[in-house]
Amino acid sequence: MYDLLVIGGLGVDVRVRVPALPLPVVDSVTVDPIDLRIGNTGAGVVLAAHALGLRVAVVDTIGADPAGDVVRAALGRTAVHTVLAEEPAGTRRSVNLVDPTGRRMSLYDPRPCAGPAPFPVARLAALVRQATHVHLSIMGWVRDLLPTLGGLLAEGVGSSTDLHDWDGHHPYHRPFAEVAELVLVSGVALGDRSAAVAAALAPRPVLVTRGADGAELHLAGTVTRIPAATPPGPVVDTNGAGDAFAAGIIAARSQGATWTEAAGYAARVAAAACTHDGMEYPPGLLPRA
């Protein structure tokens, strides 16, 4: 059995430390060593949940390329159970520009796959039935299987999805929100529409994350402010903080916490994640629930 099954979202991050954001328009800028490491949203949830002591499995597609080798090597350093299929288009990747305060701008290359779903429905069903909670990354191949996954999740498995910078209108994201039990979404593009969007997704809880300004928990017609936690050290990199927040919610809920308690704990997990460079967290960095 697994405490958490993450479906989709593996890739690599090319991390570039820059003197400021936005970058000046010049011919060249000298930067610190540029690193290639495991990244993207699914990996962030997987590695944070693993660091929090959860039994984790992940299923996804990655390329037979050097970027895919980075992903396989990083997961091989953990106890995470992996089910991987080859993606002919190659491994997803992001270029993350990080300024001295840890702020990030991400350039995302999704490597969209074409063709039939990469995993037989029966295999996915078997994995879902072995999990207490399923987290859905908003990958194209996952979206294609949402009708099937929705039926499986209706059998009592907890579930979540992170819609990232959804504006509340784009039709791509809505099927994920309608399948998951918990919806996380960044408040950046929502603006003042967060309450209306959350009401449209009721009765499921909706967590609108706002970075250093904390988060808002929309549940049963009420809004609870979740303050950001104070990082336990200098902020190094905010990349992956939202994924660590999601992992914290899942970990706390697995131990019986209320939604409000889980969100408060998740804020502490996200703050700690910001003090580490990358998503391969050392033992003891992320606070246990």
C-alpha positions as CSV (number, residue, x, y, z in Angstrom):
1,M,0.0,0.0,0.0
2,Y,1.0,3.6,-0.6
3,D,0.1,6.7,1.3
4,L,0.4,8.7,-1.9
5,L,0.3,8.0,-5.6
6,V,1.4,10.9,-7.8
7,I,0.2,10.6,-11.4
8,G,2.2,12.7,-13.9
9,G,4.5,15.7,-13.5
10,L,8.1,14.4,-13.7
11,G,10.8,16.4,-15.5
12,V,14.0,18.3,-15.0
13,D,14.8,21.9,-14.0
14,V,17.6,23.9,-15.4
15,R,18.3,26.3,-12.5
16,V,20.0,29.6,-13.3
17,R,20.8,32.1,-10.6
18,V,20.4,35.6,-12.0
19,P,21.2,39.0,-10.5
20,A,17.7,40.3,-10.8
21,L,14.2,39.7,-12.2
22,P,13.4,40.8,-14.8
23,L,16.7,40.4,-16.5
24,P,18.4,43.4,-18.1
25,V,18.4,43.2,-21.9
26,V,22.1,42.8,-22.5
27,D,24.2,40.5,-24.7
28,S,25.4,38.2,-21.8
29,V,25.2,37.9,-18.1
30,T,27.7,35.9,-16.0
31,V,25.9,33.6,-13.5
32,D,26.7,31.0,-10.9
33,P,27.1,27.4,-12.1
34,I,24.0,26.3,-14.0
35,D,22.5,23.1,-12.6
36,L,20.3,20.4,-14.2
37,R,18.3,18.5,-11.6
38,I,15.0,16.6,-11.1
39,G,12.1,19.0,-11.1
40,N,8.6,19.9,-12.2
41,T,5.4,19.7,-10.1
42,G,5.0,16.0,-9.8
43,A,8.6,15.5,-8.7
44,G,8.1,18.3,-6.2
45,V,5.2,16.6,-4.5
46,V,6.8,13.1,-4.7
47,L,10.1,14.2,-3.1
48,A,8.5,16.4,-0.4
49,A,6.1,13.7,0.5
50,H,8.9,11.2,0.7
51,A,10.9,13.5,2.9
52,L,7.9,13.7,5.2
53,G,7.9,10.0,5.7
54,L,5.1,9.0,3.4
55,R,5.1,5.8,1.3
56,V,5.1,7.2,-2.2
57,A,4.6,5.9,-5.7
58,V,4.7,7.8,-9.0
59,V,3.5,6.9,-12.5
60,D,4.5,9.0,-15.5
61,T,6.2,9.2,-18.9
62,I,9.8,10.5,-19.4
63,G,12.2,10.4,-22.3
64,A,15.0,8.1,-23.1
65,D,17.3,11.0,-23.0
66,P,19.9,12.6,-20.6
67,A,17.2,14.6,-18.9
68,G,15.3,11.4,-18.3
69,D,18.5,9.8,-16.8
70,V,18.6,12.7,-14.3
71,V,15.0,11.9,-13.2
72,R,15.6,8.2,-12.9
73,A,18.8,8.7,-10.9
74,A,17.2,11.1,-8.4
75,L,14.2,8.8,-7.9
76,G,16.7,5.9,-7.5
77,R,18.2,7.6,-4.5
78,T,14.8,7.3,-2.7
79,A,12.4,4.6,-1.7
80,V,9.8,5.9,-4.1
81,H,8.1,3.2,-6.2
82,T,8.3,4.3,-9.9
83,V,6.2,3.2,-12.8
84,L,7.6,4.8,-15.9
85,A,6.8,4.7,-19.6
86,E,9.0,6.1,-22.4
87,E,7.9,9.4,-23.9
88,P,9.1,9.7,-27.6
89,A,8.9,13.5,-27.4
90,G,11.5,13.5,-24.5
91,T,11.5,14.5,-20.9
92,R,9.6,17.7,-19.8
93,R,11.9,20.5,-18.7
94,S,11.9,23.9,-17.2
95,V,14.4,26.7,-17.1
96,N,14.0,28.4,-13.7
97,L,15.5,31.9,-13.3
98,V,16.1,32.5,-9.6
99,D,17.0,36.0,-8.2
100,P,19.0,36.6,-5.0
101,T,15.8,36.7,-2.8
102,G,14.8,33.3,-4.1
103,R,12.0,34.5,-6.4
104,R,11.5,32.4,-9.5
105,M,10.5,32.8,-13.1
106,S,9.9,29.4,-14.9
107,L,10.1,28.8,-18.6
108,Y,8.2,25.5,-19.1
109,D,8.7,23.1,-22.0
110,P,5.9,20.4,-21.6
111,R,7.0,18.1,-24.4
112,P,3.3,17.2,-25.2
113,C,2.9,13.6,-26.0
114,A,0.8,12.4,-28.9
115,G,-1.0,9.1,-29.4
116,P,-2.8,6.7,-27.1
117,A,-2.6,6.8,-23.3
118,P,0.8,5.5,-22.2
119,F,-0.5,3.1,-19.5
120,P,-3.3,0.5,-19.7
121,V,-6.3,1.5,-17.7
122,A,-6.1,-1.8,-15.7
123,R,-2.5,-1.0,-14.6
124,L,-3.5,2.5,-13.4
125,A,-6.6,1.1,-11.6
126,A,-4.4,-1.4,-9.7
127,L,-2.1,1.4,-8.6
128,V,-5.0,3.7,-7.5
129,R,-6.5,0.9,-5.5
130,Q,-3.2,0.5,-3.6
131,A,-3.1,4.1,-2.6
132,T,-4.7,6.1,0.2
133,H,-4.4,9.4,-1.7
134,V,-3.9,10.2,-5.4
135,H,-2.4,13.5,-6.6
136,L,-3.2,14.4,-10.2
137,S,-0.7,16.6,-12.1
138,I,-2.2,18.5,-15.0
139,M,-0.4,16.6,-17.7
140,G,-2.1,16.0,-21.1
141,W,-2.0,12.2,-20.9
142,V,-3.5,12.4,-17.4
143,R,-6.3,14.6,-18.6
144,D,-7.2,12.1,-21.3
145,L,-7.7,9.5,-18.6
146,L,-9.7,11.6,-16.2
147,P,-13.1,9.9,-16.9
148,T,-11.6,6.6,-15.9
149,L,-9.7,8.0,-12.9
150,G,-12.8,9.9,-11.7
151,G,-14.6,6.6,-11.4
152,L,-11.8,5.0,-9.5
153,L,-11.4,8.0,-7.1
154,A,-15.1,7.9,-6.4
155,E,-14.6,4.5,-4.7
156,G,-13.2,6.3,-1.6
157,V,-9.6,7.2,-2.4
158,G,-8.6,10.7,-1.3
159,S,-7.4,12.9,-4.2
160,S,-6.0,16.3,-5.0
161,T,-4.8,18.4,-7.9
162,D,-2.8,21.7,-8.3
163,L,-4.1,23.9,-11.1
164,H,-1.1,26.3,-10.7
165,D,-1.7,29.6,-12.5
166,W,-5.3,28.9,-13.7
167,D,-7.3,32.0,-14.4
168,G,-10.6,30.4,-13.5
169,H,-11.7,30.3,-17.1
170,H,-9.4,28.2,-19.3
171,P,-11.2,25.0,-20.0
172,Y,-8.1,22.8,-19.9
173,H,-7.9,22.8,-16.1
174,R,-11.6,22.4,-15.1
175,P,-11.8,18.6,-15.6
176,F,-9.0,18.1,-13.0
177,A,-10.9,20.3,-10.5
178,E,-14.1,18.4,-11.1
179,V,-12.5,15.0,-10.3
180,A,-10.3,15.9,-7.3
181,E,-11.4,16.0,-3.7
182,L,-9.0,18.9,-2.9
183,V,-8.1,21.7,-5.4
184,L,-5.0,23.9,-5.0
185,V,-4.6,26.9,-7.2
186,S,-2.3,29.9,-7.3
187,G,-3.9,33.3,-6.7
188,V,-1.7,35.0,-9.2
189,A,-4.0,34.8,-12.2
190,L,-7.3,34.5,-10.2
191,G,-7.1,38.0,-8.9
192,D,-10.3,38.9,-7.0
193,R,-12.2,36.0,-8.6
194,S,-10.9,33.4,-6.1
195,A,-14.1,33.3,-4.0
196,A,-16.3,32.9,-7.1
197,V,-14.1,30.1,-8.5
198,A,-14.1,28.4,-5.1
199,A,-17.9,28.6,-4.8
200,A,-18.2,27.1,-8.3
201,L,-16.1,24.1,-7.2
202,A,-17.9,23.6,-3.9
203,P,-18.3,21.4,-1.8
204,R,-14.7,20.4,-2.3
205,P,-12.2,22.5,-0.4
206,V,-10.1,25.0,-2.4
207,L,-6.8,26.3,-1.3
208,V,-5.7,29.5,-3.0
209,T,-2.0,29.9,-2.5
210,R,-0.3,33.4,-2.5
211,G,3.3,32.7,-1.8
212,A,4.8,34.9,0.9
213,D,1.3,36.2,1.6
214,G,0.0,32.8,2.8
215,A,-3.1,31.1,1.5
216,E,-6.9,31.1,1.7
217,L,-8.9,28.0,2.5
218,H,-12.3,28.1,1.0
219,L,-14.6,25.5,2.6
220,A,-18.3,25.2,3.1
221,G,-18.9,28.8,2.2
222,T,-16.3,30.2,4.6
223,V,-12.8,31.6,4.0
224,T,-10.0,30.9,6.4
225,R,-6.8,32.9,6.1
226,I,-3.7,30.7,6.4
227,P,-0.7,32.8,7.2
228,A,2.7,32.1,5.7
229,A,5.2,30.5,8.0
230,T,8.6,32.0,8.9
231,P,11.3,30.0,7.1
232,P,13.8,28.4,9.5
233,G,16.7,29.8,7.6
234,P,17.6,32.1,4.6
235,V,15.4,31.7,1.6
236,V,17.4,30.1,-1.2
237,D,14.9,29.0,-3.8
238,T,11.1,29.2,-3.8
239,N,10.9,26.6,-6.7
240,G,8.9,23.6,-5.4
241,A,7.4,25.4,-2.4
242,G,3.9,25.0,-3.7
243,D,4.5,21.3,-4.3
244,A,5.9,21.0,-0.8
245,F,2.7,22.7,0.5
246,A,0.6,20.1,-1.3
247,A,2.6,17.3,0.2
248,G,2.2,18.8,3.6
249,I,-1.6,18.9,3.3
250,I,-1.7,15.3,2.2
251,A,0.7,14.2,5.0
252,A,-1.3,16.0,7.7
253,R,-4.7,14.8,6.4
254,S,-3.3,11.2,6.5
255,Q,-2.9,11.7,10.2
256,G,-6.4,13.0,10.8
257,A,-5.8,16.8,10.8
258,T,-8.6,19.1,9.8
259,W,-8.3,21.0,6.6
260,T,-7.3,24.2,8.5
261,E,-4.8,22.3,10.6
262,A,-3.3,20.6,7.5
263,A,-3.0,23.9,5.7
264,G,-1.2,25.5,8.6
265,Y,1.2,22.6,8.8
266,A,1.7,22.7,5.0
267,A,2.7,26.4,5.3
268,R,5.6,25.3,7.6
269,V,6.6,22.6,5.2
270,A,6.7,25.1,2.2
271,A,8.7,27.6,4.2
272,A,11.3,25.0,5.1
273,A,11.5,23.9,1.4
274,C,12.4,27.5,0.5
275,T,15.6,27.2,2.5
276,H,17.0,24.3,0.3
277,D,18.4,24.5,-3.2
278,G,16.5,21.9,-5.2
279,M,13.8,19.3,-4.4
280,E,16.0,16.5,-3.0
281,Y,15.5,17.5,0.6
282,P,18.0,16.3,3.2
283,P,16.7,14.3,6.2
284,G,15.2,16.5,8.9
285,L,14.8,19.6,6.8
286,L,11.0,19.4,6.3
287,P,9.1,19.3,9.6
288,R,7.2,16.1,10.3
289,A,3.5,16.4,11.1
